[in-house]
Amino acid sequence: MLNKRTIWLTVLGTVLLLGAALFTLRAAERTAPPPSAERVQPPPSAPEESATITDDPTTAPDPKQSADNNVSFPTDI
């Protein structure tokens, strides 16, 4: 059976938890920037020349080295 002390501690803990949640939500609401009608987007950055990988269309992949050929299944299940 619950005694008065346990009930009061549960009530107090619940009130403190709800107060902290309310305080956190209100603080997040205050720090959020107001929605503006017109947002300015920065131009997309161009990739560096050294970061670009060029494909060699003359080289075909070797089918023997495909990842599909290296699949193994356990046989002792």
PQR file of N, CA, C, O and H, with PARSE charges and radii, in Angstrom:
ATOM      1  N   MET A   1       0.837  -1.176   0.000 -0.4000 1.5000
ATOM      2  CA  MET A   1       0.000   0.000   0.000 -0.0000 2.0000
ATOM      3  C   MET A   1       0.890   1.252   0.000  0.5500 1.7000
ATOM      4  O   MET A   1       1.907   1.311   0.691 -0.5500 1.4000
ATOM      5  N   LEU A   2       0.491   2.218  -0.771 -0.4000 1.5000
ATOM      6  CA  LEU A   2       1.269   3.454  -0.867 -0.0000 2.0000
ATOM      7  C   LEU A   2       0.962   4.358   0.324  0.5500 1.7000
ATOM      8  O   LEU A   2      -0.192   4.501   0.728 -0.5500 1.4000
ATOM      9  H   LEU A   2      -0.335   2.170  -1.332  0.4000 1.0000
ATOM     10  N   ASN A   3       1.986   4.950   0.866 -0.4000 1.5000
ATOM     11  CA  ASN A   3       1.760   5.898   1.946 -0.0000 2.0000
ATOM     12  C   ASN A   3       1.726   7.314   1.387  0.5500 1.7000
ATOM     13  O   ASN A   3       1.960   7.534   0.198 -0.5500 1.4000
ATOM     14  H   ASN A   3       2.923   4.834   0.537  0.4000 1.0000
ATOM     15  N   LYS A   4       1.430   8.268   2.263 -0.4000 1.5000
ATOM     16  CA  LYS A   4       1.285   9.666   1.825 -0.0000 2.0000
ATOM     17  C   LYS A   4       2.587  10.222   1.258  0.5500 1.7000
ATOM     18  O   LYS A   4       2.571  11.020   0.321 -0.5500 1.4000
ATOM     19  H   LYS A   4       1.240   8.090   3.228  0.4000 1.0000
ATOM     20  N   ARG A   5       3.698   9.805   1.820 -0.4000 1.5000
ATOM     21  CA  ARG A   5       4.995  10.337   1.361 -0.0000 2.0000
ATOM     22  C   ARG A   5       5.265   9.936  -0.089  0.5500 1.7000
ATOM     23  O   ARG A   5       5.725  10.761  -0.878 -0.5500 1.4000
ATOM     24  H   ARG A   5       3.711   9.157   2.581  0.4000 1.0000
ATOM     25  N   THR A   6       4.991   8.699  -0.445 -0.4000 1.5000
ATOM     26  CA  THR A   6       5.201   8.226  -1.809 -0.0000 2.0000
ATOM     27  C   THR A   6       4.290   8.955  -2.790  0.5500 1.7000
ATOM     28  O   THR A   6       4.709   9.317  -3.890 -0.5500 1.4000
ATOM     29  H   THR A   6       4.618   8.029   0.197  0.4000 1.0000
ATOM     30  N   ILE A   7       3.049   9.165  -2.384 -0.4000 1.5000
ATOM     31  CA  ILE A   7       2.099   9.877  -3.250 -0.0000 2.0000
ATOM     32  C   ILE A   7       2.564  11.313  -3.477  0.5500 1.7000
ATOM     33  O   ILE A   7       2.552  11.798  -4.608 -0.5500 1.4000
ATOM     34  H   ILE A   7       2.709   8.872  -1.491  0.4000 1.0000
ATOM     35  N   TRP A   8       2.975  11.993  -2.405 -0.4000 1.5000
ATOM     36  CA  TRP A   8       3.423  13.383  -2.548 -0.0000 2.0000
ATOM     37  C   TRP A   8       4.699  13.480  -3.381  0.5500 1.7000
ATOM     38  O   TRP A   8       4.848  14.411  -4.173 -0.5500 1.4000
ATOM     39  H   TRP A   8       2.985  11.599  -1.486  0.4000 1.0000
ATOM     40  N   LEU A   9       5.615  12.536  -3.214 -0.4000 1.5000
ATOM     41  CA  LEU A   9       6.835  12.549  -4.030 -0.0000 2.0000
ATOM     42  C   LEU A   9       6.508  12.307  -5.504  0.5500 1.7000
ATOM     43  O   LEU A   9       7.124  12.910  -6.383 -0.5500 1.4000
ATOM     44  H   LEU A   9       5.494  11.780  -2.571  0.4000 1.0000
ATOM     45  N   THR A  10       5.554  11.440  -5.775 -0.4000 1.5000
ATOM     46  CA  THR A  10       5.144  11.190  -7.159 -0.0000 2.0000
ATOM     47  C   THR A  10       4.495  12.429  -7.769  0.5500 1.7000
ATOM     48  O   THR A  10       4.779  12.786  -8.912 -0.5500 1.4000
ATOM     49  H   THR A  10       5.053  10.950  -5.061  0.4000 1.0000
ATOM     50  N   VAL A  11       3.630  13.079  -7.007 -0.4000 1.5000
ATOM     51  CA  VAL A  11       2.972  14.300  -7.486 -0.0000 2.0000
ATOM     52  C   VAL A  11       4.006  15.398  -7.707  0.5500 1.7000
ATOM     53  O   VAL A  11       3.980  16.072  -8.737 -0.5500 1.4000
ATOM     54  H   VAL A  11       3.400  12.789  -6.078  0.4000 1.0000
ATOM     55  N   LEU A  12       4.907  15.583  -6.760 -0.4000 1.5000
ATOM     56  CA  LEU A  12       5.931  16.616  -6.889 -0.0000 2.0000
ATOM     57  C   LEU A  12       6.837  16.336  -8.089  0.5500 1.7000
ATOM     58  O   LEU A  12       7.165  17.255  -8.840 -0.5500 1.4000
ATOM     59  H   LEU A  12       4.928  15.035  -5.923  0.4000 1.0000
ATOM     60  N   GLY A  13       7.245  15.082  -8.277 -0.4000 1.5000
ATOM     61  CA  GLY A  13       8.085  14.726  -9.422 -0.0000 2.0000
ATOM     62  C   GLY A  13       7.382  14.980 -10.742  0.5500 1.7000
ATOM     63  O   GLY A  13       7.998  15.454 -11.696 -0.5500 1.4000
ATOM     64  H   GLY A  13       6.980  14.335  -7.667  0.4000 1.0000
ATOM     65  N   THR A  14       6.094  14.666 -10.801 -0.4000 1.5000
ATOM     66  CA  THR A  14       5.319  14.902 -12.017 -0.0000 2.0000
ATOM     67  C   THR A  14       5.219  16.391 -12.325  0.5500 1.7000
ATOM     68  O   THR A  14       5.383  16.803 -13.473 -0.5500 1.4000
ATOM     69  H   THR A  14       5.593  14.280 -10.026  0.4000 1.0000
ATOM     70  N   VAL A  15       4.952  17.195 -11.304 -0.4000 1.5000
ATOM     71  CA  VAL A  15       4.848  18.643 -11.494 -0.0000 2.0000
ATOM     72  C   VAL A  15       6.195  19.214 -11.950  0.5500 1.7000
ATOM     73  O   VAL A  15       6.241  20.050 -12.853 -0.5500 1.4000
ATOM     74  H   VAL A  15       4.818  16.860 -10.371  0.4000 1.0000
ATOM     75  N   LEU A  16       7.282  18.768 -11.333 -0.4000 1.5000
ATOM     76  CA  LEU A  16       8.600  19.257 -11.736 -0.0000 2.0000
ATOM     77  C   LEU A  16       8.933  18.837 -13.168  0.5500 1.7000
ATOM     78  O   LEU A  16       9.504  19.623 -13.924 -0.5500 1.4000
ATOM     79  H   LEU A  16       7.245  18.089 -10.599  0.4000 1.0000
ATOM     80  N   LEU A  17       8.587  17.621 -13.542 -0.4000 1.5000
ATOM     81  CA  LEU A  17       8.851  17.147 -14.903 -0.0000 2.0000
ATOM     82  C   LEU A  17       8.051  17.953 -15.926  0.5500 1.7000
ATOM     83  O   LEU A  17       8.590  18.353 -16.958 -0.5500 1.4000
ATOM     84  H   LEU A  17       8.123  16.982 -12.928  0.4000 1.0000
ATOM     85  N   LEU A  18       6.792  18.187 -15.649 -0.4000 1.5000
ATOM     86  CA  LEU A  18       5.975  18.975 -16.579 -0.0000 2.0000
ATOM     87  C   LEU A  18       6.460  20.423 -16.651  0.5500 1.7000
ATOM     88  O   LEU A  18       6.445  21.032 -17.721 -0.5500 1.4000
ATOM     89  H   LEU A  18       6.355  17.861 -14.811  0.4000 1.0000
ATOM     90  N   GLY A  19       6.891  20.973 -15.514 -0.4000 1.5000
ATOM     91  CA  GLY A  19       7.424  22.338 -15.510 -0.0000 2.0000
ATOM     92  C   GLY A  19       8.699  22.444 -16.333  0.5500 1.7000
ATOM     93  O   GLY A  19       8.884  23.409 -17.075 -0.5500 1.4000
ATOM     94  H   GLY A  19       6.903  20.479 -14.645  0.4000 1.0000
ATOM     95  N   ALA A  20       9.584  21.447 -16.204 -0.4000 1.5000
ATOM     96  CA  ALA A  20      10.816  21.455 -16.994 -0.0000 2.0000
ATOM     97  C   ALA A  20      10.519  21.313 -18.478  0.5500 1.7000
ATOM     98  O   ALA A  20      11.163  21.961 -19.302 -0.5500 1.4000
ATOM     99  H   ALA A  20       9.434  20.663 -15.602  0.4000 1.0000
ATOM    100  N   ALA A  21       9.551  20.472 -18.828 -0.4000 1.5000
ATOM    101  CA  ALA A  21       9.186  20.303 -20.236 -0.0000 2.0000
ATOM    102  C   ALA A  21       8.604  21.600 -20.790  0.5500 1.7000
ATOM    103  O   ALA A  21       8.947  22.011 -21.899 -0.5500 1.4000
ATOM    104  H   ALA A  21       9.028  19.946 -18.158  0.4000 1.0000
ATOM    105  N   LEU A  22       7.729  22.244 -20.027 -0.4000 1.5000
ATOM    106  CA  LEU A  22       7.141  23.508 -20.473 -0.0000 2.0000
ATOM    107  C   LEU A  22       8.213  24.582 -20.624  0.5500 1.7000
ATOM    108  O   LEU A  22       8.211  25.328 -21.603 -0.5500 1.4000
ATOM    109  H   LEU A  22       7.451  21.910 -19.127  0.4000 1.0000
ATOM    110  N   PHE A  23       9.127  24.664 -19.661 -0.4000 1.5000
ATOM    111  CA  PHE A  23      10.207  25.644 -19.712 -0.0000 2.0000
ATOM    112  C   PHE A  23      11.087  25.416 -20.949  0.5500 1.7000
ATOM    113  O   PHE A  23      11.487  26.372 -21.613 -0.5500 1.4000
ATOM    114  H   PHE A  23       9.129  24.058 -18.866  0.4000 1.0000
ATOM    115  N   THR A  24      11.385  24.153 -21.254 -0.4000 1.5000
ATOM    116  CA  THR A  24      12.220  23.828 -22.414 -0.0000 2.0000
ATOM    117  C   THR A  24      11.526  24.196 -23.715  0.5500 1.7000
ATOM    118  O   THR A  24      12.142  24.770 -24.613 -0.5500 1.4000
ATOM    119  H   THR A  24      11.060  23.376 -20.715  0.4000 1.0000
ATOM    120  N   LEU A  25      10.251  23.869 -23.816 -0.4000 1.5000
ATOM    121  CA  LEU A  25       9.518  24.187 -25.047 -0.0000 2.0000
ATOM    122  C   LEU A  25       9.376  25.693 -25.242  0.5500 1.7000
ATOM    123  O   LEU A  25       9.469  26.187 -26.366 -0.5500 1.4000
ATOM    124  H   LEU A  25       9.751  23.403 -23.086  0.4000 1.0000
ATOM    125  N   ARG A  26       9.155  26.413 -24.163 -0.4000 1.5000
ATOM    126  CA  ARG A  26       9.039  27.869 -24.276 -0.0000 2.0000
ATOM    127  C   ARG A  26      10.371  28.506 -24.678  0.5500 1.7000
ATOM    128  O   ARG A  26      10.399  29.460 -25.456 -0.5500 1.4000
ATOM    129  H   ARG A  26       9.080  26.011 -23.250  0.4000 1.0000
ATOM    130  N   ALA A  27      11.472  27.976 -24.144 -0.4000 1.5000
ATOM    131  CA  ALA A  27      12.789  28.515 -24.489 -0.0000 2.0000
ATOM    132  C   ALA A  27      13.101  28.250 -25.959  0.5500 1.7000
ATOM    133  O   ALA A  27      13.673  29.106 -26.634 -0.5500 1.4000
ATOM    134  H   ALA A  27      11.449  27.201 -23.512  0.4000 1.0000
ATOM    135  N   ALA A  28      12.734  27.081 -26.457 -0.4000 1.5000
ATOM    136  CA  ALA A  28      12.965  26.780 -27.871 -0.0000 2.0000
ATOM    137  C   ALA A  28      12.118  27.675 -28.757  0.5500 1.7000
ATOM    138  O   ALA A  28      12.546  28.059 -29.845 -0.5500 1.4000
ATOM    139  H   ALA A  28      12.269  26.385 -25.910  0.4000 1.0000
ATOM    140  N   GLU A  29      10.932  28.005 -28.304 -0.4000 1.5000
ATOM    141  CA  GLU A  29      10.054  28.871 -29.085 -0.0000 2.0000
ATOM    142  C   GLU A  29      10.604  30.297 -29.150  0.5500 1.7000
ATOM    143  O   GLU A  29      10.483  30.966 -30.176 -0.5500 1.4000
ATOM    144  H   GLU A  29      10.584  27.694 -27.420  0.4000 1.0000
ATOM    145  N   ARG A  30      11.201  30.753 -28.064 -0.4000 1.5000
ATOM    146  CA  ARG A  30      11.739  32.114 -28.042 -0.0000 2.0000
ATOM    147  C   ARG A  30      12.991  32.274 -28.897  0.5500 1.7000
ATOM    148  O   ARG A  30      13.222  33.342 -29.464 -0.5500 1.4000
ATOM    149  H   ARG A  30      11.300  30.210 -27.231  0.4000 1.0000
ATOM    150  N   THR A  31      13.797  31.223 -28.994 -0.4000 1.5000
ATOM    151  CA  THR A  31      15.048  31.341 -29.733 -0.0000 2.0000
ATOM    152  C   THR A  31      14.883  31.053 -31.223  0.5500 1.7000
ATOM    153  O   THR A  31      15.805  31.312 -31.996 -0.5500 1.4000
ATOM    154  H   THR A  31      13.610  30.355 -28.533  0.4000 1.0000
ATOM    155  N   ALA A  32      13.742  30.527 -31.643 -0.4000 1.5000
ATOM    156  CA  ALA A  32      13.539  30.225 -33.059 -0.0000 2.0000
ATOM    157  C   ALA A  32      13.392  31.532 -33.834  0.5500 1.7000
ATOM    158  O   ALA A  32      12.701  32.447 -33.386 -0.5500 1.4000
ATOM    159  H   ALA A  32      12.993  30.316 -31.015  0.4000 1.0000
ATOM    160  N   PRO A  33      14.038  31.619 -34.991 -0.5600 1.5000
ATOM    161  CA  PRO A  33      13.903  32.847 -35.781  0.2800 2.0000
ATOM    162  C   PRO A  33      12.500  32.939 -36.360  0.5500 1.7000
ATOM    163  O   PRO A  33      11.892  31.923 -36.696 -0.5500 1.4000
ATOM    164  N   PRO A  34      11.989  34.162 -36.476 -0.5600 1.5000
ATOM    165  CA  PRO A  34      10.647  34.314 -37.048  0.2800 2.0000
ATOM    166  C   PRO A  34      10.655  33.913 -38.517  0.5500 1.7000
ATOM    167  O   PRO A  34      11.637  34.152 -39.220 -0.5500 1.4000
ATOM    168  N   PRO A  35       9.577  33.310 -38.982 -0.5600 1.5000
ATOM    169  CA  PRO A  35       9.540  32.913 -40.390  0.2800 2.0000
ATOM    170  C   PRO A  35       9.510  34.151 -41.287  0.5500 1.7000
ATOM    171  O   PRO A  35       8.712  35.064 -41.078 -0.5500 1.4000
ATOM    172  N   SER A  36      10.365  34.165 -42.257 -0.4000 1.5000
ATOM    173  CA  SER A  36      10.414  35.306 -43.157 -0.0000 2.0000
ATOM    174  C   SER A  36       9.714  34.946 -44.465  0.5500 1.7000
ATOM    175  O   SER A  36       9.652  33.780 -44.856 -0.5500 1.4000
ATOM    176  H   SER A  36      11.014  33.423 -42.426  0.4000 1.0000
ATOM    177  N   ALA A  37       9.198  35.958 -45.122 -0.4000 1.5000
ATOM    178  CA  ALA A  37       8.461  35.729 -46.360 -0.0000 2.0000
ATOM    179  C   ALA A  37       9.405  35.338 -47.493  0.5500 1.7000
ATOM    180  O   ALA A  37       9.050  34.538 -48.359 -0.5500 1.4000
ATOM    181  H   ALA A  37       9.249  36.905 -44.804  0.4000 1.0000
ATOM    182  N   GLU A  38      10.595  35.901 -47.480 -0.4000 1.5000
ATOM    183  CA  GLU A  38      11.533  35.648 -48.567 -0.0000 2.0000
ATOM    184  C   GLU A  38      12.861  35.182 -47.989  0.5500 1.7000
ATOM    185  O   GLU A  38      13.521  35.922 -47.260 -0.5500 1.4000
ATOM    186  H   GLU A  38      10.883  36.551 -46.777  0.4000 1.0000
ATOM    187  N   ARG A  39      13.245  33.975 -48.308 -0.4000 1.5000
ATOM    188  CA  ARG A  39      14.522  33.448 -47.840 -0.0000 2.0000
ATOM    189  C   ARG A  39      15.522  33.516 -48.983  0.5500 1.7000
ATOM    190  O   ARG A  39      15.219  33.157 -50.121 -0.5500 1.4000
ATOM    191  H   ARG A  39      12.709  33.373 -48.900  0.4000 1.0000
ATOM    192  N   VAL A  40      16.698  33.976 -48.660 -0.4000 1.5000
ATOM    193  CA  VAL A  40      17.751  34.088 -49.654 -0.0000 2.0000
ATOM    194  C   VAL A  40      18.601  32.818 -49.574  0.5500 1.7000
ATOM    195  O   VAL A  40      19.196  32.525 -48.537 -0.5500 1.4000
ATOM    196  H   VAL A  40      16.944  34.267 -47.735  0.4000 1.0000
ATOM    197  N   GLN A  41      18.651  32.078 -50.665 -0.4000 1.5000
ATOM    198  CA  GLN A  41      19.438  30.858 -50.727 -0.0000 2.0000
ATOM    199  C   GLN A  41      20.805  31.181 -51.307  0.5500 1.7000
ATOM    200  O   GLN A  41      20.899  31.865 -52.326 -0.5500 1.4000
ATOM    201  H   GLN A  41      18.168  32.316 -51.508  0.4000 1.0000
ATOM    202  N   PRO A  42      21.857  30.702 -50.675 -0.5600 1.5000
ATOM    203  CA  PRO A  42      23.185  30.933 -51.251  0.2800 2.0000
ATOM    204  C   PRO A  42      23.340  30.099 -52.525  0.5500 1.7000
ATOM    205  O   PRO A  42      22.725  29.041 -52.649 -0.5500 1.4000
ATOM    206  N   PRO A  43      24.142  30.560 -53.450 -0.5600 1.5000
ATOM    207  CA  PRO A  43      24.331  29.784 -54.673  0.2800 2.0000
ATOM    208  C   PRO A  43      25.034  28.462 -54.362  0.5500 1.7000
ATOM    209  O   PRO A  43      25.863  28.392 -53.454 -0.5500 1.4000
ATOM    210  N   PRO A  44      24.702  27.429 -55.108 -0.5600 1.5000
ATOM    211  CA  PRO A  44      25.358  26.139 -54.837  0.2800 2.0000
ATOM    212  C   PRO A  44      26.848  26.227 -55.125  0.5500 1.7000
ATOM    213  O   PRO A  44      27.277  26.863 -56.087 -0.5500 1.4000
ATOM    214  N   SER A  45      27.622  25.580 -54.276 -0.4000 1.5000
ATOM    215  CA  SER A  45      29.064  25.639 -54.463 -0.0000 2.0000
ATOM    216  C   SER A  45      29.480  24.670 -55.569  0.5500 1.7000
ATOM    217  O   SER A  45      28.954  23.562 -55.675 -0.5500 1.4000
ATOM    218  H   SER A  45      27.274  25.063 -53.494  0.4000 1.0000
ATOM    219  N   ALA A  46      30.405  25.098 -56.364 -0.4000 1.5000
ATOM    220  CA  ALA A  46      30.903  24.264 -57.451 -0.0000 2.0000
ATOM    221  C   ALA A  46      31.949  23.304 -56.902  0.5500 1.7000
ATOM    222  O   ALA A  46      32.765  23.700 -56.069 -0.5500 1.4000
ATOM    223  H   ALA A  46      30.832  25.998 -56.278  0.4000 1.0000
ATOM    224  N   PRO A  47      31.944  22.051 -57.350 -0.5600 1.5000
ATOM    225  CA  PRO A  47      32.950  21.115 -56.847  0.2800 2.0000
ATOM    226  C   PRO A  47      34.331  21.480 -57.369  0.5500 1.7000
ATOM    227  O   PRO A  47      34.487  22.037 -58.456 -0.5500 1.4000
ATOM    228  N   GLU A  48      35.314  21.151 -56.568 -0.4000 1.5000
ATOM    229  CA  GLU A  48      36.676  21.408 -56.995 -0.0000 2.0000
ATOM    230  C   GLU A  48      37.046  20.447 -58.116  0.5500 1.7000
ATOM    231  O   GLU A  48      36.473  19.365 -58.250 -0.5500 1.4000
ATOM    232  H   GLU A  48      35.188  20.698 -55.685  0.4000 1.0000
ATOM    233  N   GLU A  49      37.999  20.863 -58.903 -0.4000 1.5000
ATOM    234  CA  GLU A  49      38.397  20.038 -60.043 -0.0000 2.0000
ATOM    235  C   GLU A  49      39.026  18.723 -59.585  0.5500 1.7000
ATOM    236  O   GLU A  49      38.872  17.696 -60.246 -0.5500 1.4000
ATOM    237  H   GLU A  49      38.465  21.741 -58.795  0.4000 1.0000
ATOM    238  N   SER A  50      39.737  18.752 -58.453 -0.4000 1.5000
ATOM    239  CA  SER A  50      40.381  17.538 -57.980 -0.0000 2.0000
ATOM    240  C   SER A  50      39.367  16.566 -57.372  0.5500 1.7000
ATOM    241  O   SER A  50      39.658  15.377 -57.240 -0.5500 1.4000
ATOM    242  H   SER A  50      39.862  19.586 -57.916  0.4000 1.0000
ATOM    243  N   ALA A  51      38.171  17.063 -56.997 -0.4000 1.5000
ATOM    244  CA  ALA A  51      37.167  16.202 -56.394 -0.0000 2.0000
ATOM    245  C   ALA A  51      36.344  15.471 -57.450  0.5500 1.7000
ATOM    246  O   ALA A  51      35.622  14.529 -57.121 -0.5500 1.4000
ATOM    247  H   ALA A  51      37.935  18.029 -57.104  0.4000 1.0000
ATOM    248  N   THR A  52      36.437  15.879 -58.689 -0.4000 1.5000
ATOM    249  CA  THR A  52      35.650  15.259 -59.747 -0.0000 2.0000
ATOM    250  C   THR A  52      36.347  14.005 -60.249  0.5500 1.7000
ATOM    251  O   THR A  52      37.525  14.033 -60.605 -0.5500 1.4000
ATOM    252  H   THR A  52      37.023  16.644 -58.956  0.4000 1.0000
ATOM    253  N   ILE A  53      35.602  12.906 -60.272 -0.4000 1.5000
ATOM    254  CA  ILE A  53      36.134  11.647 -60.784 -0.0000 2.0000
ATOM    255  C   ILE A  53      35.582  11.438 -62.182  0.5500 1.7000
ATOM    256  O   ILE A  53      34.369  11.455 -62.394 -0.5500 1.4000
ATOM    257  H   ILE A  53      34.645  12.884 -59.983  0.4000 1.0000
ATOM    258  N   THR A  54      36.470  11.244 -63.120 -0.4000 1.5000
ATOM    259  CA  THR A  54      36.021  11.039 -64.491 -0.0000 2.0000
ATOM    260  C   THR A  54      35.933   9.554 -64.762  0.5500 1.7000
ATOM    261  O   THR A  54      36.818   8.790 -64.375 -0.5500 1.4000
ATOM    262  H   THR A  54      37.455  11.231 -62.948  0.4000 1.0000
ATOM    263  N   ASP A  55      34.881   9.152 -65.418 -0.4000 1.5000
ATOM    264  CA  ASP A  55      34.700   7.753 -65.793 -0.0000 2.0000
ATOM    265  C   ASP A  55      35.446   7.456 -67.082  0.5500 1.7000
ATOM    266  O   ASP A  55      35.558   8.302 -67.968 -0.5500 1.4000
ATOM    267  H   ASP A  55      34.163   9.772 -65.732  0.4000 1.0000
ATOM    268  N   ASP A  56      35.947   6.246 -67.162 -0.4000 1.5000
ATOM    269  CA  ASP A  56      36.588   5.784 -68.390 -0.0000 2.0000
ATOM    270  C   ASP A  56      35.616   4.818 -69.069  0.5500 1.7000
ATOM    271  O   ASP A  56      35.525   3.660 -68.663 -0.5500 1.4000
ATOM    272  H   ASP A  56      35.855   5.559 -66.441  0.4000 1.0000
ATOM    273  N   PRO A  57      34.898   5.265 -70.080 -0.5600 1.5000
ATOM    274  CA  PRO A  57      33.876   4.413 -70.685  0.2800 2.0000
ATOM    275  C   PRO A  57      34.461   3.239 -71.477  0.5500 1.7000
ATOM    276  O   PRO A  57      33.717   2.336 -71.859 -0.5500 1.4000
ATOM    277  N   THR A  58      35.760   3.230 -71.729 -0.4000 1.5000
ATOM    278  CA  THR A  58      36.333   2.136 -72.520 -0.0000 2.0000
ATOM    279  C   THR A  58      36.633   0.905 -71.672  0.5500 1.7000
ATOM    280  O   THR A  58      36.817  -0.181 -72.221 -0.5500 1.4000
ATOM    281  H   THR A  58      36.364   3.964 -71.418  0.4000 1.0000
ATOM    282  N   THR A  59      36.686   1.046 -70.354 -0.4000 1.5000
ATOM    283  CA  THR A  59      37.015  -0.075 -69.490 -0.0000 2.0000
ATOM    284  C   THR A  59      35.725  -0.696 -68.961  0.5500 1.7000
ATOM    285  O   THR A  59      34.960  -0.049 -68.247 -0.5500 1.4000
ATOM    286  H   THR A  59      36.536   1.929 -69.908  0.4000 1.0000
ATOM    287  N   ALA A  60      35.498  -1.944 -69.316 -0.4000 1.5000
ATOM    288  CA  ALA A  60      34.324  -2.664 -68.828 -0.0000 2.0000
ATOM    289  C   ALA A  60      34.705  -3.408 -67.554  0.5500 1.7000
ATOM    290  O   ALA A  60      35.835  -3.884 -67.444 -0.5500 1.4000
ATOM    291  H   ALA A  60      36.119  -2.471 -69.896  0.4000 1.0000
ATOM    292  N   PRO A  61      33.796  -3.520 -66.591 -0.5600 1.5000
ATOM    293  CA  PRO A  61      34.117  -4.251 -65.368  0.2800 2.0000
ATOM    294  C   PRO A  61      34.227  -5.747 -65.655  0.5500 1.7000
ATOM    295  O   PRO A  61      33.542  -6.276 -66.530 -0.5500 1.4000
ATOM    296  N   ASP A  62      35.084  -6.407 -64.918 -0.4000 1.5000
ATOM    297  CA  ASP A  62      35.296  -7.837 -65.069 -0.0000 2.0000
ATOM    298  C   ASP A  62      34.171  -8.577 -64.340  0.5500 1.7000
ATOM    299  O   ASP A  62      34.030  -8.409 -63.129 -0.5500 1.4000
ATOM    300  H   ASP A  62      35.641  -5.977 -64.207  0.4000 1.0000
ATOM    301  N   PRO A  63      33.370  -9.386 -65.032 -0.5600 1.5000
ATOM    302  CA  PRO A  63      32.259 -10.063 -64.358  0.2800 2.0000
ATOM    303  C   PRO A  63      32.726 -11.078 -63.317  0.5500 1.7000
ATOM    304  O   PRO A  63      31.962 -11.409 -62.411 -0.5500 1.4000
ATOM    305  N   LYS A  64      33.953 -11.581 -63.418 -0.4000 1.5000
ATOM    306  CA  LYS A  64      34.448 -12.542 -62.430 -0.0000 2.0000
ATOM    307  C   LYS A  64      34.722 -11.872 -61.085  0.5500 1.7000
ATOM    308  O   LYS A  64      34.730 -12.540 -60.051 -0.5500 1.4000
ATOM    309  H   LYS A  64      34.574 -11.313 -64.154  0.4000 1.0000
ATOM    310  N   GLN A  65      34.945 -10.559 -61.093 -0.4000 1.5000
ATOM    311  CA  GLN A  65      35.229  -9.836 -59.859 -0.0000 2.0000
ATOM    312  C   GLN A  65      33.987  -9.123 -59.315  0.5500 1.7000
ATOM    313  O   GLN A  65      34.100  -8.236 -58.469 -0.5500 1.4000
ATOM    314  H   GLN A  65      34.938 -10.016 -61.933  0.4000 1.0000
ATOM    315  N   SER A  66      32.833  -9.501 -59.788 -0.4000 1.5000
ATOM    316  CA  SER A  66      31.601  -8.879 -59.342 -0.0000 2.0000
ATOM    317  C   SER A  66      31.315  -9.261 -57.891  0.5500 1.7000
ATOM    318  O   SER A  66      31.686 -10.348 -57.447 -0.5500 1.4000
ATOM    319  H   SER A  66      32.741 -10.222 -60.475  0.4000 1.0000
ATOM    320  N   ALA A  67      30.672  -8.389 -57.173 -0.4000 1.5000
ATOM    321  CA  ALA A  67      30.321  -8.679 -55.785 -0.0000 2.0000
ATOM    322  C   ALA A  67      29.279  -9.785 -55.713  0.5500 1.7000
ATOM    323  O   ALA A  67      29.182 -10.474 -54.698 -0.5500 1.4000
ATOM    324  H   ALA A  67      30.371  -7.506 -57.534  0.4000 1.0000
ATOM    325  N   ASP A  68      28.500  -9.966 -56.773 -0.4000 1.5000
ATOM    326  CA  ASP A  68      27.499 -11.026 -56.768 -0.0000 2.0000
ATOM    327  C   ASP A  68      28.127 -12.413 -56.793  0.5500 1.7000
ATOM    328  O   ASP A  68      27.502 -13.379 -56.355 -0.5500 1.4000
ATOM    329  H   ASP A  68      28.579  -9.406 -57.598  0.4000 1.0000
ATOM    330  N   ASN A  69      29.333 -12.525 -57.290 -0.4000 1.5000
ATOM    331  CA  ASN A  69      29.988 -13.825 -57.360 -0.0000 2.0000
ATOM    332  C   ASN A  69      30.655 -14.209 -56.039  0.5500 1.7000
ATOM    333  O   ASN A  69      31.053 -15.360 -55.861 -0.5500 1.4000
ATOM    334  H   ASN A  69      29.840 -11.740 -57.646  0.4000 1.0000
ATOM    335  N   ASN A  70      30.778 -13.266 -55.124 -0.4000 1.5000
ATOM    336  CA  ASN A  70      31.473 -13.533 -53.869 -0.0000 2.0000
ATOM    337  C   ASN A  70      30.517 -13.739 -52.706  0.5500 1.7000
ATOM    338  O   ASN A  70      30.928 -13.624 -51.551 -0.5500 1.4000
ATOM    339  H   ASN A  70      30.454 -12.331 -55.269  0.4000 1.0000
ATOM    340  N   VAL A  71      29.270 -14.037 -52.974 -0.4000 1.5000
ATOM    341  CA  VAL A  71      28.285 -14.225 -51.931 -0.0000 2.0000
ATOM    342  C   VAL A  71      28.360 -15.663 -51.436  0.5500 1.7000
ATOM    343  O   VAL A  71      28.318 -16.602 -52.232 -0.5500 1.4000
ATOM    344  H   VAL A  71      28.936 -14.131 -53.912  0.4000 1.0000
ATOM    345  N   SER A  72      28.468 -15.832 -50.145 -0.4000 1.5000
ATOM    346  CA  SER A  72      28.480 -17.197 -49.586 -0.0000 2.0000
ATOM    347  C   SER A  72      27.372 -17.296 -48.554  0.5500 1.7000
ATOM    348  O   SER A  72      27.088 -16.333 -47.842 -0.5500 1.4000
ATOM    349  H   SER A  72      28.502 -15.070 -49.498  0.4000 1.0000
ATOM    350  N   PHE A  73      26.756 -18.450 -48.475 -0.4000 1.5000
ATOM    351  CA  PHE A  73      25.678 -18.677 -47.533 -0.0000 2.0000
ATOM    352  C   PHE A  73      26.122 -19.756 -46.540  0.5500 1.7000
ATOM    353  O   PHE A  73      26.771 -20.729 -46.924 -0.5500 1.4000
ATOM    354  H   PHE A  73      26.988 -19.233 -49.053  0.4000 1.0000
ATOM    355  N   PRO A  74      25.776 -19.582 -45.288 -0.5600 1.5000
ATOM    356  CA  PRO A  74      26.146 -20.605 -44.311  0.2800 2.0000
ATOM    357  C   PRO A  74      25.375 -21.903 -44.585  0.5500 1.7000
ATOM    358  O   PRO A  74      24.175 -21.873 -44.859 -0.5500 1.4000
ATOM    359  N   THR A  75      26.055 -23.007 -44.510 -0.4000 1.5000
ATOM    360  CA  THR A  75      25.421 -24.293 -44.811 -0.0000 2.0000
ATOM    361  C   THR A  75      25.113 -25.082 -43.556  0.5500 1.7000
ATOM    362  O   THR A  75      24.473 -26.131 -43.629 -0.5500 1.4000
ATOM    363  H   THR A  75      27.029 -23.031 -44.287  0.4000 1.0000
ATOM    364  N   ASP A  76      25.559 -24.597 -42.400 -0.4000 1.5000
ATOM    365  CA  ASP A  76      25.357 -25.371 -41.180 -0.0000 2.0000
ATOM    366  C   ASP A  76      24.200 -24.847 -40.328  0.5500 1.7000
ATOM    367  O   ASP A  76      24.202 -24.997 -39.106 -0.5500 1.4000
ATOM    368  H   ASP A  76      26.079 -23.745 -42.341  0.4000 1.0000
ATOM    369  N   ILE A  77      23.243 -24.250 -40.963 -0.4000 1.5000
ATOM    370  CA  ILE A  77      22.090 -23.715 -40.204 -0.0000 2.0000
ATOM    371  C   ILE A  77      21.144 -24.853 -39.865  0.5500 1.7000
ATOM    372  O   ILE A  77      20.112 -24.630 -39.232 -0.5500 1.4000
ATOM    373  H   ILE A  77      23.241 -24.128 -41.955  0.4000 1.0000
TER
END
